[in-house]
Amino acid sequence: MHPVENALRRAWSWLRIRLVALWHFLIWVFDMIFCCRLCLEEDEDLEKGNTKKTHTSDIHPISVLPEPTKMASGAAGGGGQVHKIIMVGSGGVGKSALTLQFMYDEFVEEYEPTKADSYRKRVVLDGEECSVDILDTAGQEDYSAIRDNYYRSGEGFICVFSITDAESFDATNEFREQILRVKNSDASIPIVLVGNKSDLKDDRSVSLSQAQQRAESWGVPYVETSAKTRTNVDKVFYDLMRDIKRRKGGNLNGGNATNSGSADQKHRQARRSWKNKCELI
């Protein structure tokens, strides 16, 4: 009976995680559609000469708040901040395993290609409560056309490769170039280079010095993780959230006295970004 019980436990654990992931993803899609609808309605009002604006305080999305507005709403206290993290990397390197380990303290060994899963978790970062939105993107080339729309909403990126797969390491350059292109060559965007599967040291095909040299050339930190043993999983996410938080704080301190024209321009840019996502859907 023990093998049967173990199989049932594994099956239930896998099913439960997938159902929760599906629920989060459906909420994320609904909120994105709802936000796009509000943006379109606002454009219609502007075309008719109606200057009434919809405030983000009236909207409660999972992961679709435009960055400038969200930062302004979180300026009064860190408890309301939401940090958006995008997982990028080739297929099979362990992006989903790292995400699920961070979210639920569970390791799912069976590999199932991801299309796009969205997660939210409340955390305490340096003594302040906040939320982290994690978008686990597809690594397969079939989904490369839709990555730009995901990248636009990201505030920080975890670029994952497997230390046992040299090709996945080579692909990290391409993923970084895509991020920089979408972010208008902003080299200061928070990125962490992650070498996963550190528990498989005997199968290593990417040396530690290779990975460190690449991270140094990018100007980003490098961390080796194991989703299976949970090594450095929390460190990666919390360190990246700290970088995102510092970046937001810098923008806020330097931009408190911005004029209304600049704010309106940023707002229009945010609306255009979400319109692109609406057209994709």
Backbone bond lengths (Angstrom), bond angles and torsions (degrees), N, CA, C in turn:
res aa  C-N    CA-C-N  psi(-1)  N-CA   C-N-CA  omega(-1)  CA-C   N-CA-C  phi
1 M - - - 1.468 - - 1.523 112.27 -
2 H 1.324 116.50 -24.59 1.459 118.15 -176.60 1.525 112.46 -61.55
3 P 1.345 119.39 -44.83 1.476 118.33 177.93 1.516 111.96 -60.81
4 V 1.333 117.65 -38.06 1.459 120.52 179.76 1.519 110.69 -66.64
5 E 1.333 116.44 -44.40 1.465 119.94 179.37 1.528 111.12 -62.56
6 N 1.326 116.36 -41.38 1.465 119.20 179.19 1.522 111.31 -64.70
7 A 1.334 115.74 -39.64 1.464 119.39 179.09 1.519 110.95 -64.91
8 L 1.343 115.86 -41.08 1.463 119.52 179.19 1.523 111.21 -65.80
9 R 1.326 115.78 -40.35 1.467 118.85 178.44 1.526 111.08 -62.32
10 R 1.336 116.77 -45.20 1.459 120.01 178.84 1.513 111.61 -62.82
11 A 1.339 115.65 -40.91 1.466 119.34 179.44 1.521 111.27 -64.20
12 W 1.337 116.34 -42.48 1.467 119.59 179.74 1.526 111.42 -67.17
13 S 1.327 116.86 -39.05 1.461 120.21 178.60 1.527 110.35 -63.33
14 W 1.318 116.38 -44.43 1.468 120.73 179.38 1.517 110.69 -63.94
15 L 1.348 117.23 -44.48 1.460 121.47 -178.36 1.525 110.94 -64.74
16 R 1.326 117.34 -42.57 1.462 120.93 -178.20 1.531 110.98 -62.63
17 I 1.335 116.33 -44.61 1.455 120.00 -179.65 1.522 110.75 -63.51
18 R 1.331 116.62 -41.58 1.468 120.03 -178.91 1.522 111.20 -67.52
19 L 1.332 117.68 -37.35 1.462 120.41 178.87 1.528 110.38 -66.13
20 V 1.324 116.13 -42.24 1.470 119.08 177.80 1.522 110.42 -63.95
21 A 1.344 116.60 -41.83 1.458 119.97 178.85 1.529 111.21 -62.82
22 L 1.333 116.22 -41.47 1.468 120.50 177.97 1.513 111.23 -62.23
23 W 1.331 116.47 -41.53 1.468 120.89 179.10 1.526 110.68 -62.12
24 H 1.333 117.44 -46.01 1.458 120.98 178.36 1.524 110.90 -61.60
25 F 1.336 116.55 -40.81 1.460 119.95 -178.39 1.524 111.08 -66.21
26 L 1.336 118.07 -41.39 1.465 121.37 179.13 1.525 110.50 -63.70
27 I 1.340 116.62 -40.52 1.468 119.89 177.26 1.520 109.81 -62.69
28 W 1.325 116.70 -42.54 1.463 120.96 -179.67 1.526 110.62 -62.17
29 V 1.349 118.18 -43.90 1.466 121.52 179.26 1.522 110.73 -63.71
30 F 1.339 116.81 -43.55 1.462 120.79 179.77 1.532 110.83 -61.09
31 D 1.325 116.12 -43.82 1.456 119.64 -178.98 1.521 111.63 -66.78
32 M 1.330 117.01 -36.59 1.451 119.99 178.53 1.524 110.81 -65.45
33 I 1.325 117.11 -43.08 1.462 120.88 177.86 1.521 109.97 -63.50
34 F 1.335 116.64 -42.67 1.460 121.06 -179.08 1.526 111.05 -62.86
35 C 1.343 116.16 -41.99 1.457 120.20 -179.91 1.526 110.54 -66.34
36 C 1.339 116.78 -41.22 1.464 120.40 178.59 1.517 111.04 -62.39
37 R 1.321 115.80 -39.45 1.459 119.75 178.90 1.521 110.77 -62.13
38 L 1.330 116.62 -42.72 1.464 119.85 178.83 1.525 111.23 -65.14
39 C 1.336 116.39 -37.90 1.465 119.52 178.57 1.517 111.00 -63.87
40 L 1.342 116.58 -42.22 1.457 120.35 179.91 1.521 110.92 -65.86
41 E 1.336 116.89 -40.85 1.456 120.18 178.18 1.528 110.46 -63.15
42 E 1.338 116.32 -38.62 1.460 120.13 179.47 1.510 110.73 -65.21
43 D 1.359 117.21 -39.29 1.459 120.00 177.63 1.518 111.34 -62.69
44 E 1.357 116.27 -40.22 1.455 119.83 178.27 1.522 110.72 -62.51
45 D 1.348 116.46 -39.88 1.460 119.84 178.40 1.523 111.26 -64.33
46 L 1.337 116.54 -40.12 1.461 119.82 179.77 1.520 111.44 -65.92
47 E 1.349 116.27 -38.98 1.453 119.69 178.55 1.526 111.41 -64.44
48 K 1.329 116.80 -30.86 1.460 120.87 179.23 1.526 112.19 -85.62
49 G 1.339 116.95 -0.27 1.451 120.13 178.89 1.504 114.05 89.54
50 N 1.328 117.12 7.30 1.458 120.70 178.45 1.513 108.65 -87.66
51 T 1.321 117.28 118.53 1.467 121.35 -175.06 1.502 113.34 -92.45
52 K 1.322 118.52 7.62 1.454 120.65 179.90 1.516 109.94 -65.51
53 K 1.325 117.33 134.72 1.465 122.87 -177.74 1.510 110.63 -112.68
54 T 1.323 114.30 147.43 1.457 120.41 174.97 1.508 108.50 -92.92
55 H 1.328 117.20 122.84 1.464 121.25 -177.67 1.522 109.71 -87.72
56 T 1.328 115.56 145.12 1.456 119.39 -179.76 1.516 111.52 -66.84
57 S 1.325 118.37 -14.97 1.460 120.07 176.58 1.519 111.21 -68.02
58 D 1.363 116.39 -17.66 1.456 120.17 177.50 1.520 111.86 -90.46
59 I 1.334 117.51 -4.46 1.457 121.85 -177.91 1.516 108.17 -115.19
60 H 1.307 117.70 143.67 1.473 120.25 -178.69 1.527 109.44 -130.83
61 P 1.363 118.52 67.00 1.454 120.28 -178.76 1.514 111.95 -81.08
62 I 1.325 115.10 162.51 1.455 120.91 175.70 1.521 110.20 -76.48
63 S 1.339 116.92 -49.11 1.458 117.24 -174.06 1.513 112.82 -148.12
64 V 1.344 117.54 35.34 1.442 118.54 -175.97 1.516 113.33 -125.14
65 L 1.333 120.22 15.76 1.454 120.59 176.89 1.516 109.52 -68.86
66 P 1.354 118.98 128.71 1.460 119.73 175.07 1.516 109.85 -59.72
67 E 1.327 116.83 141.86 1.467 121.82 -171.72 1.514 113.66 -57.39
68 P 1.376 120.76 -49.07 1.459 118.57 -176.19 1.513 112.82 -63.10
69 T 1.355 116.73 -42.08 1.451 120.17 -179.17 1.513 111.05 -65.54
70 K 1.349 116.48 -41.67 1.461 120.09 -177.50 1.519 110.30 -64.60
71 M 1.320 117.62 -39.32 1.455 120.24 -179.59 1.523 110.70 -66.64
72 A 1.321 115.52 -37.06 1.457 117.66 179.62 1.510 111.10 -66.22
73 S 1.343 116.54 -39.22 1.462 119.37 -179.92 1.507 111.87 -69.44
74 G 1.360 117.41 -23.35 1.462 120.58 -179.71 1.506 113.39 -95.61
75 A 1.340 116.83 5.21 1.451 118.90 -175.78 1.516 112.05 -69.64
76 A 1.334 116.42 -31.75 1.458 119.12 -176.40 1.513 112.24 -73.05
77 G 1.331 117.28 -24.83 1.460 119.35 -179.22 1.502 111.17 -165.18
78 G 1.334 117.64 140.09 1.447 120.85 -176.56 1.504 113.53 -68.54
79 G 1.364 117.80 -16.80 1.449 119.59 -176.09 1.501 113.49 -64.04
80 G 1.368 116.97 -23.81 1.445 119.78 -178.07 1.505 113.77 -93.27
81 Q 1.334 118.92 0.09 1.452 120.71 -175.47 1.525 111.47 -74.75
82 V 1.333 114.99 145.94 1.458 122.75 174.36 1.515 107.22 -124.35
83 H 1.323 116.84 122.45 1.456 122.17 -179.71 1.530 108.87 -103.04
84 K 1.332 116.49 126.07 1.469 121.41 -175.05 1.523 110.42 -102.11
85 I 1.330 115.50 119.39 1.462 122.22 -178.73 1.524 109.19 -116.29
86 I 1.331 116.28 134.47 1.461 122.18 177.89 1.525 108.62 -112.95
87 M 1.336 116.38 128.39 1.463 121.67 176.01 1.530 108.62 -91.37
88 V 1.339 117.16 124.46 1.461 121.09 179.01 1.520 109.41 -129.16
89 G 1.333 114.85 156.70 1.462 120.24 -179.09 1.512 110.35 148.63
90 S 1.309 116.21 167.41 1.458 121.79 -179.75 1.519 111.01 -65.92
91 G 1.326 116.36 164.53 1.459 121.15 178.30 1.518 111.58 -68.84
92 G 1.324 116.45 139.48 1.459 121.48 174.84 1.511 115.53 84.70
93 V 1.336 118.62 7.65 1.467 119.72 -178.28 1.524 112.10 -87.49
94 G 1.343 117.74 -13.32 1.463 120.46 176.72 1.515 115.00 108.80
95 K 1.329 117.97 22.68 1.462 120.62 178.51 1.524 110.84 -61.81
96 S 1.325 116.50 -47.37 1.474 120.40 -179.94 1.519 110.93 -66.93
97 A 1.330 116.91 -39.42 1.466 120.34 -179.77 1.529 110.74 -62.92
98 L 1.332 117.58 -40.69 1.459 120.64 177.20 1.522 111.13 -64.90
99 T 1.331 115.84 -42.69 1.463 120.40 -179.30 1.521 111.11 -63.84
100 L 1.328 116.91 -46.53 1.465 120.66 -178.62 1.530 111.28 -67.86
101 Q 1.318 116.57 -34.28 1.461 119.57 177.40 1.531 110.01 -65.74
102 F 1.314 117.20 -41.36 1.466 120.85 178.39 1.528 111.09 -68.43
103 M 1.329 116.81 -39.87 1.458 120.85 -175.71 1.525 112.55 -74.99
104 Y 1.339 117.17 -45.24 1.472 121.17 -168.17 1.526 114.37 -124.56
105 D 1.334 117.94 2.67 1.470 121.21 -177.55 1.526 111.15 56.92
106 E 1.305 116.43 39.81 1.466 120.69 179.42 1.518 109.30 -134.74
107 F 1.334 115.20 145.50 1.458 121.11 177.68 1.521 109.49 -109.91
108 V 1.325 116.14 122.42 1.465 121.85 178.20 1.523 107.32 -103.45
109 E 1.324 115.12 112.77 1.461 119.84 -173.73 1.520 112.27 -80.50
110 E 1.344 117.65 -31.43 1.461 120.38 -178.52 1.522 109.67 -69.34
111 Y 1.337 116.46 131.44 1.464 120.76 -179.70 1.515 109.89 -92.39
112 E 1.319 115.47 126.54 1.459 121.80 175.15 1.522 107.43 -133.46
113 P 1.342 118.30 118.86 1.473 120.49 -176.83 1.522 111.84 -53.73
114 T 1.335 115.94 134.52 1.462 122.47 -178.16 1.518 110.00 -92.70
115 K 1.324 116.71 140.96 1.465 121.31 170.15 1.519 108.63 -92.99
116 A 1.311 117.35 -58.82 1.475 122.31 173.39 1.514 107.33 -174.25
117 D 1.310 116.69 117.34 1.462 121.82 177.55 1.519 108.64 -119.37
118 S 1.331 115.79 137.24 1.460 121.12 -179.33 1.518 109.99 -115.93
119 Y 1.335 116.83 138.25 1.458 122.66 -178.08 1.531 109.41 -134.57
120 R 1.325 115.66 150.90 1.466 120.75 172.21 1.524 108.90 -133.37
121 K 1.337 115.17 139.98 1.457 120.63 -179.93 1.523 109.56 -142.71
122 R 1.341 115.64 135.99 1.459 121.31 173.49 1.525 108.49 -84.39
123 V 1.332 116.47 130.55 1.456 121.11 -178.32 1.530 109.12 -136.38
124 V 1.322 115.22 165.47 1.462 121.70 173.06 1.521 106.90 -110.20
125 L 1.329 115.76 114.05 1.460 121.62 -177.17 1.523 109.10 -111.17
126 D 1.327 115.77 110.73 1.471 121.31 -179.55 1.523 112.10 52.76
127 G 1.348 115.03 43.77 1.455 120.40 176.05 1.511 115.39 85.09
128 E 1.339 118.71 -1.73 1.457 122.15 179.77 1.521 110.23 -118.04
129 E 1.331 115.57 135.96 1.461 120.23 177.90 1.526 109.96 -76.27
130 C 1.315 115.46 139.92 1.457 121.14 176.15 1.524 107.88 -156.90
131 S 1.308 116.40 178.71 1.462 121.70 177.82 1.519 108.96 -121.65
132 V 1.316 115.52 150.85 1.456 120.76 174.50 1.523 108.23 -124.20
133 D 1.321 115.50 126.54 1.456 122.55 172.62 1.522 107.87 -98.99
134 I 1.329 116.52 126.30 1.468 121.30 -179.70 1.522 108.40 -118.45
135 L 1.327 115.90 122.73 1.463 120.86 175.83 1.514 108.00 -108.17
136 D 1.321 115.15 113.42 1.463 122.55 -179.56 1.519 107.80 -91.83
137 T 1.335 117.34 105.21 1.458 121.55 -172.88 1.524 111.61 -90.35
138 A 1.338 114.49 166.10 1.455 121.13 179.56 1.521 110.06 -77.76
139 G 1.311 116.45 137.25 1.457 120.04 177.63 1.514 113.02 -91.75
140 Q 1.332 117.10 -15.51 1.456 120.22 -176.54 1.527 111.13 -70.28
141 E 1.326 116.33 147.13 1.459 121.93 -178.60 1.522 111.46 -63.00
142 D 1.343 117.70 -24.89 1.460 120.98 -179.21 1.523 111.90 -59.19
143 Y 1.329 117.53 -26.22 1.460 120.83 -175.42 1.529 112.78 -104.38
144 S 1.336 117.48 11.75 1.467 120.19 -175.82 1.524 111.93 -63.77
145 A 1.338 117.24 -28.23 1.462 120.04 -176.31 1.525 112.53 -67.97
146 I 1.326 117.77 -25.42 1.468 119.61 -176.93 1.530 112.59 -98.65
147 R 1.329 117.32 -0.66 1.465 119.25 -176.98 1.520 112.31 -65.73
148 D 1.332 116.65 -36.37 1.464 119.11 -177.31 1.522 111.33 -55.98
149 N 1.325 116.61 -40.69 1.460 120.18 -178.87 1.520 111.33 -65.28
150 Y 1.334 117.01 -34.67 1.458 120.15 176.95 1.528 110.39 -71.96
151 Y 1.337 116.46 -42.28 1.457 120.74 -175.23 1.526 111.88 -62.95
152 R 1.326 117.34 -32.82 1.471 120.04 -177.29 1.520 111.90 -60.09
153 S 1.327 116.79 -31.90 1.470 119.53 -176.71 1.520 112.50 -86.10
154 G 1.328 117.80 -7.98 1.464 120.97 -174.56 1.515 113.01 -79.13
155 E 1.320 116.25 142.08 1.464 122.84 174.75 1.526 111.33 -105.30
156 G 1.320 116.60 -18.51 1.454 122.10 177.76 1.518 108.86 -155.93
157 F 1.335 116.19 152.96 1.461 120.67 -173.19 1.531 110.65 -131.29
158 I 1.331 115.18 137.43 1.460 122.03 172.07 1.521 106.97 -108.41
159 C 1.324 116.01 109.02 1.467 121.91 -178.00 1.527 108.33 -95.85
160 V 1.326 115.88 111.04 1.468 121.87 -169.49 1.527 110.71 -107.64
161 F 1.312 115.79 137.55 1.457 121.88 167.52 1.523 107.65 -135.45
162 S 1.317 116.32 167.40 1.462 120.92 177.06 1.521 109.14 -101.21
163 I 1.327 116.93 132.04 1.463 119.48 179.90 1.521 111.34 -67.77
164 T 1.337 117.14 -10.31 1.466 121.46 177.92 1.521 112.36 -96.38
165 D 1.339 117.54 1.99 1.469 121.59 -174.08 1.527 109.07 -134.16
166 A 1.330 116.59 101.55 1.464 121.36 -177.58 1.530 111.51 -64.81
167 E 1.320 117.28 -32.99 1.463 120.05 -179.81 1.532 111.39 -65.09
168 S 1.322 116.11 -38.90 1.468 118.91 178.50 1.532 110.41 -65.99
169 F 1.333 116.76 -32.10 1.467 120.70 175.93 1.522 110.51 -67.67
170 D 1.321 116.69 -43.11 1.469 120.74 178.41 1.529 110.73 -62.00
171 A 1.328 116.43 -34.44 1.469 120.49 -176.74 1.526 112.85 -70.95
172 T 1.338 117.76 -16.83 1.467 119.14 -177.92 1.530 111.76 -62.52
173 N 1.326 117.39 -31.39 1.464 119.91 177.70 1.520 110.93 -61.81
174 E 1.325 116.12 -41.87 1.462 120.18 179.54 1.521 111.43 -65.51
175 F 1.334 116.85 -40.95 1.463 119.55 179.03 1.534 110.36 -63.90
176 R 1.312 117.20 -41.06 1.469 119.67 179.02 1.525 110.61 -64.67
177 E 1.325 117.25 -40.99 1.461 119.85 178.45 1.524 111.40 -61.67
178 Q 1.338 116.50 -38.63 1.461 119.60 177.10 1.524 111.06 -63.32
179 I 1.324 116.09 -42.43 1.468 120.08 179.64 1.524 110.53 -62.17
180 L 1.325 116.70 -47.28 1.461 120.50 -178.69 1.517 111.66 -64.42
181 R 1.329 116.82 -36.25 1.468 119.73 178.77 1.519 110.63 -64.27
182 V 1.324 116.46 -45.61 1.466 120.46 -179.52 1.524 110.61 -67.80
183 K 1.337 116.82 -34.53 1.463 121.73 -178.39 1.529 112.40 -91.64
184 N 1.335 116.35 20.26 1.467 121.41 175.97 1.534 112.36 57.78
185 S 1.335 114.93 44.07 1.475 121.94 176.00 1.518 113.17 59.38
186 D 1.321 116.61 30.47 1.466 121.18 177.71 1.526 108.71 -79.43
187 A 1.332 116.61 96.12 1.464 121.35 -175.93 1.514 112.20 -71.17
188 S 1.346 117.85 -10.19 1.461 120.11 -179.02 1.528 112.47 -89.12
189 I 1.333 117.70 -0.02 1.464 119.78 179.59 1.524 108.70 -60.97
190 P 1.331 118.86 131.38 1.472 120.77 -177.11 1.533 112.63 -63.23
191 I 1.305 116.51 123.30 1.471 123.46 177.95 1.522 108.28 -137.19
192 V 1.321 116.23 140.63 1.461 121.84 171.74 1.521 108.10 -121.37
193 L 1.309 116.50 126.87 1.467 120.93 174.49 1.521 108.07 -88.17
194 V 1.339 116.34 124.90 1.463 121.46 -173.52 1.523 110.03 -122.98
195 G 1.335 115.95 124.35 1.460 121.61 171.82 1.518 108.62 -98.32
196 N 1.323 116.90 105.94 1.467 121.75 -175.72 1.533 111.17 -90.13
197 K 1.315 114.87 168.61 1.478 124.74 -179.76 1.527 111.11 69.68
198 S 1.325 116.14 40.23 1.461 119.93 179.54 1.524 112.30 -67.42
199 D 1.343 117.44 -12.95 1.462 120.56 176.68 1.525 111.83 -73.92
200 L 1.338 117.10 -13.65 1.475 121.30 -179.39 1.526 110.27 -101.52
201 K 1.303 116.27 54.54 1.466 120.61 -174.96 1.524 112.46 -63.84
202 D 1.320 116.92 -31.69 1.460 119.61 -179.49 1.525 111.90 -67.74
203 D 1.333 116.79 -21.51 1.470 121.23 -179.54 1.521 111.98 -101.68
204 R 1.318 117.31 11.99 1.468 120.74 -176.22 1.527 110.99 -61.37
205 S 1.352 114.76 132.95 1.462 120.23 174.77 1.530 111.57 -123.32
206 V 1.335 117.05 -4.95 1.469 122.16 175.84 1.519 106.75 -119.45
207 S 1.319 116.34 118.00 1.469 119.65 -176.24 1.523 110.76 -73.85
208 L 1.315 114.58 158.33 1.460 120.24 178.96 1.530 110.90 -61.83
209 S 1.332 116.37 -40.28 1.475 120.09 -178.74 1.528 111.46 -65.46
210 Q 1.344 117.50 -36.91 1.467 120.59 177.07 1.523 111.02 -59.73
211 A 1.324 115.37 -48.97 1.461 120.30 -177.74 1.525 110.97 -65.40
212 Q 1.327 116.86 -41.42 1.464 119.94 -179.71 1.528 111.27 -65.46
213 Q 1.321 116.94 -37.86 1.460 120.09 178.61 1.525 111.08 -64.68
214 R 1.330 116.71 -40.51 1.468 119.15 178.64 1.523 110.87 -65.94
215 A 1.331 116.94 -44.13 1.461 119.85 179.09 1.525 110.56 -61.39
216 E 1.340 116.34 -39.22 1.465 120.47 179.44 1.521 110.72 -65.11
217 S 1.342 116.96 -39.61 1.467 120.12 179.12 1.525 111.18 -67.18
218 W 1.340 117.22 -29.67 1.467 121.15 176.80 1.518 111.93 -80.96
219 G 1.334 115.93 -20.67 1.460 119.45 -174.46 1.516 112.57 76.58
220 V 1.353 116.20 34.94 1.466 121.03 -177.95 1.526 109.22 -130.78
221 P 1.336 118.25 161.95 1.471 120.33 177.05 1.523 111.57 -76.24
222 Y 1.324 115.68 154.35 1.466 121.51 174.71 1.520 108.97 -121.14
223 V 1.333 116.26 133.24 1.465 122.12 -179.57 1.527 108.27 -135.50
224 E 1.339 115.99 136.15 1.460 120.04 173.71 1.527 108.64 -99.83
225 T 1.332 115.73 134.04 1.457 121.64 -173.89 1.526 110.58 -129.30
226 S 1.313 113.35 165.26 1.468 121.04 169.37 1.517 107.75 -138.20
227 A 1.325 115.53 112.68 1.465 119.03 177.02 1.526 110.52 -67.01
228 K 1.325 116.36 -26.12 1.462 120.09 -177.85 1.525 111.36 -72.17
229 T 1.329 116.78 -44.79 1.473 120.59 -178.38 1.530 112.67 -98.45
230 R 1.293 117.04 -2.00 1.476 125.96 179.86 1.534 112.54 68.87
231 T 1.312 116.95 20.65 1.456 121.03 -179.68 1.526 110.91 -67.59
232 N 1.320 116.38 122.13 1.473 124.13 175.36 1.528 114.25 62.63
233 V 1.322 118.65 13.56 1.470 120.32 -179.48 1.532 110.30 -64.89
234 D 1.333 116.25 -52.33 1.468 119.40 179.20 1.526 111.47 -61.92
235 K 1.314 117.02 -38.35 1.468 121.53 -178.23 1.524 110.74 -57.64
236 V 1.320 116.93 -44.50 1.464 120.49 -177.85 1.518 111.08 -60.46
237 F 1.336 116.17 -49.77 1.460 119.83 -175.90 1.530 111.42 -69.12
238 Y 1.322 117.56 -43.85 1.462 119.80 -177.58 1.530 111.88 -69.69
239 D 1.333 117.87 -38.80 1.460 119.82 177.29 1.521 111.14 -63.31
240 L 1.337 116.39 -40.33 1.461 119.48 178.93 1.530 110.94 -67.44
241 M 1.336 117.08 -39.85 1.468 119.62 177.46 1.528 111.18 -61.85
242 R 1.326 116.64 -36.78 1.473 119.37 178.01 1.531 110.52 -64.39
243 D 1.339 116.64 -40.72 1.463 119.64 177.81 1.528 110.83 -63.54
244 I 1.335 115.69 -42.24 1.468 119.74 178.91 1.520 110.26 -62.78
245 K 1.320 115.74 -43.23 1.463 120.21 -179.16 1.527 111.30 -63.65
246 R 1.342 117.18 -41.98 1.459 120.40 177.72 1.526 111.05 -62.92
247 R 1.309 115.77 -40.72 1.471 120.11 179.26 1.519 110.83 -63.87
248 K 1.316 117.55 -41.57 1.461 120.69 177.72 1.521 110.66 -64.64
249 G 1.321 115.97 -43.74 1.457 119.58 179.98 1.514 111.82 -60.44
250 G 1.353 116.00 -39.95 1.454 119.23 178.26 1.507 111.71 -64.31
251 N 1.345 116.92 -42.45 1.451 120.22 179.32 1.514 111.46 -63.87
252 L 1.347 115.63 -38.84 1.457 119.09 -178.27 1.523 110.80 -68.44
253 N 1.327 116.63 -46.01 1.463 119.62 -177.21 1.518 111.33 -64.67
254 G 1.328 115.41 -32.87 1.454 117.73 -178.27 1.506 113.08 -88.51
255 G 1.330 117.82 -7.43 1.448 118.65 -172.78 1.495 114.22 -128.06
256 N 1.322 119.41 20.62 1.459 120.94 179.81 1.511 111.78 -67.91
257 A 1.350 117.32 -26.94 1.447 120.16 -175.13 1.518 112.19 -101.19
258 T 1.330 118.71 22.51 1.448 121.87 -179.67 1.504 109.87 -66.13
259 N 1.342 116.38 146.91 1.453 119.74 -179.59 1.508 110.45 -81.96
260 S 1.332 115.73 169.04 1.468 120.24 -174.58 1.511 111.47 -68.59
261 G 1.363 117.80 -29.10 1.457 119.38 179.69 1.507 111.31 -63.95
262 S 1.344 117.56 -42.14 1.460 121.00 178.76 1.519 110.81 -64.82
263 A 1.336 117.14 -40.92 1.464 120.70 179.10 1.516 110.75 -63.56
264 D 1.349 117.44 -41.04 1.459 120.28 179.07 1.515 111.10 -64.72
265 Q 1.355 116.12 -37.65 1.457 119.04 179.11 1.520 111.35 -64.17
266 K 1.349 116.90 -42.30 1.457 120.47 177.85 1.524 110.66 -63.76
267 H 1.331 115.87 -39.20 1.457 119.92 -179.29 1.530 110.78 -63.74
268 R 1.357 115.57 -41.15 1.463 118.85 178.88 1.521 110.61 -65.31
269 Q 1.338 117.05 -39.31 1.465 120.20 178.37 1.516 111.17 -62.35
270 A 1.338 116.78 -40.25 1.466 120.43 178.48 1.519 110.67 -63.77
271 R 1.356 116.35 -40.77 1.461 119.24 179.95 1.518 110.60 -64.38
272 R 1.351 116.89 -41.97 1.461 119.18 179.52 1.518 110.93 -62.03
273 S 1.332 116.93 -38.05 1.466 120.73 178.86 1.517 111.02 -59.61
274 W 1.336 117.03 -44.51 1.462 119.33 -178.09 1.528 111.86 -75.64
275 K 1.358 116.87 -24.85 1.458 118.51 174.00 1.522 110.64 -63.38
276 N 1.338 116.01 -39.98 1.462 119.42 177.92 1.514 110.92 -58.23
277 K 1.346 117.14 -38.47 1.456 120.75 179.78 1.521 110.37 -69.35
278 C 1.340 115.81 -36.53 1.471 118.96 177.97 1.517 110.15 -62.32
279 E 1.344 116.90 -43.58 1.453 119.78 -179.98 1.522 111.15 -62.99
280 L 1.335 116.33 -35.65 1.470 120.20 178.59 1.517 110.88 -63.53
281 I 1.349 116.93 -42.53 1.467 120.78 179.89 1.508 110.31 -65.25
